[in-house]
Amino acid sequence: MDLSSVATALIFLIAVALLFDFLNGLHDAANSIATIVSTRVLAPQWAVFWAAFFNFIAFMFFGLHVAQTVGSGIIQAAIVDDRVIFGALTGAIAWNVLTWIAGIPSSSSHALIGGLVGAGLAKAGFSSIVWWGLGKTFVAIFMSPAIGFALALLLVLIVSWSFLKVAPIKADSTFRALQFVSASLYSLGHGANDAQKTMGIIAVLLFSHGMMGDTFSVPFWVVISCQAAMALGTLCGGWRIVHTMGSKITRLTPQQGFCAETGGAITLFMATYLGIPVSTTHTITGAIIGVGAARRMAAVRWGVARGIVFAWIVTMPAAGAISAMAYFLSGYFLTGR
């Protein structure tokens, strides 16, 4: 390929990566706003603006540990080329669109991880995998919803005892105000963890083209572009999934919404600090189930929860299979073979 073809392919793949980031914001908007909408603290149109703003400014509060993990800690950076990136993004985007149409809150994060693994395996087999990075991501699949569940359950117990002698009307108004804080914190966590995944993809793409020398890093223009694309996607909303997350799993009060968002935010902050690309969908779903179970086990619609869990299980292999096929097919128009 000549230099102009290489430049065209690079620009095209960066655009596809930003499209994935936009769809991530669209698909995962429900994670940030479902609770505050379902409790009627904010109308949907205002909730998306609120979430998008905090999605965008998240880079100001967190390092880029997750971007480092995605860029160099899932598959070997040395085997990454245009076809691997194209395959990974195609698998993730295709799965996101399918689950968005179906209204299923699957994980954009694990669709991307599955896409990277599928494309890496298609190119270089098992030697392409960075096992420690993939291992901690697999652990996070199970731990993030469990931690979100436990923290939300604990918070429900703490605030219930703390407000035991407070008049219900006063308690309700207090938690309606506090939900603005908890929704902001969760949106910060969402923007920090999820946008960094696309940063890692673009950064490793630039690295594979020799634009960083010998040191892997994330340029500032990549950071701003990814945060903006995610915020724009959040603005466009994901109303099908908002309905599932906000009302189908369990009915929420402002107090429960505050506990779910705060528990989810704490989980995301810890994961982002540790550089683990967790699923914001897993996290908030676990937290919502936790606050529902705190009321009574029957308050949770376990059939809906089981359907969501099934989507979690199949996301990585499904996205991986699509990405592997896309990797092989991409040879026809990215390399001319």
C-alpha positions in Angstrom: 0.0 0.0 0.0 1.3 3.5 -0.8 1.4 6.3 1.8 -1.9 7.8 0.7 -3.7 4.5 1.1 -2.1 4.1 4.5 -3.3 7.5 5.6 -6.8 6.9 4.2 -7.0 3.6 6.1 -5.8 5.2 9.3 -8.3 8.1 9.1 -11.1 5.6 8.3 -10.3 3.4 11.3 -10.1 6.4 13.7 -13.5 7.4 12.4 -14.8 3.9 13.0 -13.4 3.9 16.5 -15.1 7.2 17.3 -18.3 5.7 15.8 -18.0 2.9 18.3 -17.4 5.4 21.1 -20.6 7.3 20.0 -22.6 4.1 20.0 -21.1 3.2 23.4 -22.5 6.5 24.7 -25.8 5.8 23.0 -26.0 2.2 24.1 -24.9 2.9 27.7 -26.8 6.2 28.2 -29.2 4.1 30.2 -26.5 3.2 32.7 -26.1 6.9 33.7 -29.7 8.1 33.6 -32.0 5.1 34.1 -32.3 5.5 37.8 -32.7 9.3 37.9 -35.3 9.1 35.1 -37.3 6.2 36.7 -37.5 8.0 40.0 -38.8 11.1 38.1 -36.2 13.3 39.6 -35.2 14.5 36.1 -37.1 14.4 32.8 -35.3 12.3 30.2 -34.3 15.2 28.0 -32.6 17.0 30.9 -31.1 13.8 32.3 -29.2 13.1 29.1 -27.7 16.6 29.1 -26.7 16.1 32.8 -25.0 12.7 32.0 -23.4 13.9 28.8 -21.7 16.8 30.6 -20.2 14.7 33.3 -19.2 12.0 30.7 -17.2 14.7 28.9 -15.3 16.2 31.8 -14.4 12.8 33.3 -10.9 12.9 31.8 -10.1 15.8 34.2 -10.4 13.6 37.3 -8.8 10.2 36.3 -5.6 8.9 34.8 -5.5 6.8 31.6 -4.9 3.4 33.2 -7.8 1.8 31.4 -6.6 3.1 28.0 -3.2 1.5 28.7 -4.8 -1.8 29.5 -7.0 -1.9 26.4 -4.2 -0.6 24.2 -1.5 -3.0 25.3 -2.9 -5.3 28.0 -5.5 -7.4 26.1 -3.6 -8.5 22.9 0.0 -8.0 22.1 0.6 -4.4 20.7 3.2 -5.8 18.3 0.6 -7.9 16.4 -1.9 -5.0 16.0 -2.5 -3.7 12.5 -5.3 -2.1 10.5 -7.1 -5.4 10.0 -7.0 -6.3 13.7 -8.5 -3.0 14.7 -11.1 -3.1 11.9 -12.2 -6.6 13.0 -12.3 -5.7 16.7 -14.4 -2.5 16.0 -16.7 -4.3 13.6 -17.5 -7.1 16.1 -18.1 -4.6 18.9 -20.3 -2.3 16.8 -22.3 -5.1 15.3 -23.1 -6.6 18.7 -23.9 -3.2 20.1 -26.4 -2.4 17.4 -28.0 -5.8 17.6 -28.5 -5.5 21.4 -29.6 -1.9 21.1 -32.4 -2.9 18.7 -33.4 -5.7 21.0 -33.3 -3.3 24.0 -30.9 -5.6 25.8 -28.4 -3.8 28.2 -25.3 -5.9 27.2 -21.8 -4.6 27.7 -20.1 -2.4 25.1 -16.9 -2.9 27.0 -16.9 -6.6 26.8 -18.1 -6.4 23.2 -14.9 -4.5 22.5 -12.7 -6.8 24.5 -14.3 -9.8 22.8 -13.7 -8.1 19.4 -10.0 -7.5 20.2 -9.5 -11.1 21.3 -11.4 -12.5 18.3 -9.3 -10.4 15.8 -6.1 -11.2 17.7 -6.8 -14.9 17.6 -7.7 -14.7 13.9 -4.3 -13.2 13.1 -1.8 -14.8 15.5 -3.6 -17.5 17.6 -3.2 -17.8 21.3 0.2 -16.1 21.3 -1.5 -12.8 20.6 -3.3 -12.8 24.0 -1.9 -10.9 27.0 -3.2 -13.3 29.6 -2.8 -11.2 32.7 -4.8 -8.3 31.2 -7.5 -10.6 29.8 -7.6 -12.5 33.1 -8.3 -9.4 35.3 -11.0 -8.4 32.8 -12.7 -11.8 33.1 -12.5 -11.5 36.9 -14.1 -8.0 36.6 -17.0 -9.5 34.6 -18.1 -11.3 37.8 -16.8 -8.9 40.4 -18.1 -5.6 39.2 -21.9 -6.5 39.4 -21.2 -8.4 42.7 -19.4 -5.3 44.2 -22.1 -3.0 42.8 -24.8 -5.3 44.4 -23.1 -5.4 47.8 -22.3 -1.7 48.0 -25.9 -0.7 47.0 -27.3 -3.2 49.5 -25.1 -1.8 52.2 -26.0 1.8 51.4 -29.7 1.0 51.5 -29.2 -0.5 55.0 -27.2 2.5 56.2 -29.5 5.2 54.8 -32.6 3.3 56.0 -31.4 3.3 59.6 -30.1 6.9 59.3 -33.5 8.2 58.1 -35.6 5.8 60.3 -37.1 8.7 62.3 -37.2 11.3 59.5 -40.6 12.1 58.0 -41.1 10.3 54.7 -41.8 13.5 52.8 -38.6 15.1 54.0 -36.6 11.9 53.3 -38.0 11.8 49.8 -37.1 15.4 49.1 -33.6 14.9 50.5 -32.8 11.9 48.3 -34.3 13.7 45.2 -31.6 16.3 45.8 -28.9 13.8 46.5 -29.7 11.9 43.3 -28.2 14.8 41.4 -24.9 14.1 43.2 -25.1 10.4 42.7 -26.0 10.6 39.1 -23.1 13.0 38.5 -20.7 10.6 40.2 -21.9 7.7 38.2 -21.7 9.6 34.9 -18.1 10.6 35.8 -17.3 6.9 36.4 -19.0 5.9 33.2 -17.2 8.5 31.1 -13.8 7.8 32.7 -13.9 4.0 32.2 -15.8 3.6 28.9 -14.3 6.4 26.9 -10.8 5.2 27.8 -11.4 1.9 26.0 -11.7 3.7 22.7 -8.7 5.9 23.6 -6.7 2.7 23.9 -7.9 1.4 20.5 -6.9 4.6 18.7 -3.6 4.9 20.6 -2.5 1.3 19.8 -3.6 2.0 16.1 -1.3 5.1 16.1 1.4 3.0 17.8 1.2 0.3 15.1 1.7 3.0 12.5 4.9 4.2 14.2 3.5 7.5 15.3 4.6 7.2 18.9 8.1 5.9 18.6 8.9 3.1 21.1 6.6 4.4 23.9 2.9 3.7 24.1 0.9 6.7 25.2 -2.4 8.4 24.6 -2.3 11.8 22.8 -4.4 14.6 24.3 -6.4 15.0 21.0 -7.4 11.4 21.3 -8.6 11.9 24.9 -10.8 14.9 23.9 -12.2 13.3 20.8 -13.2 10.1 22.6 -14.8 12.0 25.5 -16.7 14.2 23.1 -17.9 11.3 21.0 -19.2 9.5 24.1 -20.9 12.6 25.4 -22.6 13.1 22.0 -23.8 9.5 22.0 -25.2 9.9 25.5 -27.1 13.1 24.3 -28.8 10.9 21.7 -30.0 8.6 24.4 -30.8 4.9 24.4 -34.5 4.9 25.4 -35.2 1.2 24.8 -32.5 0.2 27.3 -33.4 3.0 29.7 -36.8 1.4 30.0 -35.3 -2.0 30.8 -32.8 -0.7 33.3 -35.1 1.8 35.0 -38.3 -0.1 35.4 -38.3 -3.7 34.2 -35.7 -4.9 36.7 -37.3 -3.3 39.8 -39.2 -0.1 40.7 -37.0 2.5 42.3 -37.6 5.2 44.8 -35.2 8.3 45.0 -33.5 6.7 48.0 -32.9 3.5 46.1 -31.8 5.4 43.0 -29.3 7.3 45.1 -27.9 4.0 46.6 -27.7 2.2 43.3 -25.9 5.1 41.6 -23.5 5.7 44.5 -22.7 2.0 44.8 -22.1 1.8 41.0 -20.0 5.0 41.0 -17.7 3.7 43.8 -17.2 0.4 41.9 -16.3 2.3 38.7 -13.9 4.6 40.5 -12.0 1.7 41.9 -11.9 -0.2 38.6 -10.7 2.9 36.7 -8.0 3.6 39.3 -6.8 0.0 38.9 -6.9 0.2 35.1 -9.6 -2.5 34.7 -12.0 -2.1 31.8 -15.2 -3.1 33.6 -18.7 -3.1 32.2 -20.7 -0.1 33.4 -23.8 -2.1 32.4 -22.8 -5.0 34.7 -22.1 -2.6 37.5 -25.3 -0.6 37.5 -27.5 -3.7 36.9 -25.9 -5.4 39.9 -26.5 -2.2 42.0 -30.2 -1.9 40.9 -30.8 -5.6 41.7 -29.1 -5.0 45.1 -31.5 -2.1 46.1 -34.4 -4.2 44.9 -33.4 -7.2 46.8 -32.9 -5.0 49.9 -36.7 -4.3 49.8 -37.6 -7.9 49.2 -36.4 -10.6 46.9 -39.8 -10.7 45.1 -39.3 -7.0 44.2 -36.7 -8.0 41.6 -38.0 -9.3 38.3 -35.6 -12.2 38.1 -36.7 -13.3 34.7 -35.5 -10.0 33.2 -32.3 -10.2 35.3 -31.7 -13.7 33.9 -32.1 -12.4 30.3 -29.5 -9.7 31.0 -27.1 -12.2 32.5 -27.5 -14.4 29.4 -26.5 -11.4 27.3 -23.4 -10.9 29.4 -22.3 -14.5 28.9 -22.7 -14.4 25.1 -21.4 -10.9 24.5 -17.6 -11.6 24.4 -17.8 -14.8 22.3 -20.4 -13.4 19.9 -18.4 -10.1 19.4 -15.3 -12.2 19.0 -16.7 -14.4 16.3 -18.0 -11.4 14.4 -14.6 -9.7 14.7 -12.7 -12.8 13.5 -14.9 -13.0 10.4 -14.5 -9.2 9.8 -10.7 -9.6 10.1 -10.6 -12.2 7.3 -13.0 -10.3 5.1 -11.2 -7.0 5.7 -8.2 -8.2 3.7 -10.2 -7.6 0.5 -10.5 -3.8 0.9 -7.8 -2.8 3.5 -4.9 -4.6 2.0 -6.2 -5.4 -1.5 -5.8 -9.2 -1.0 
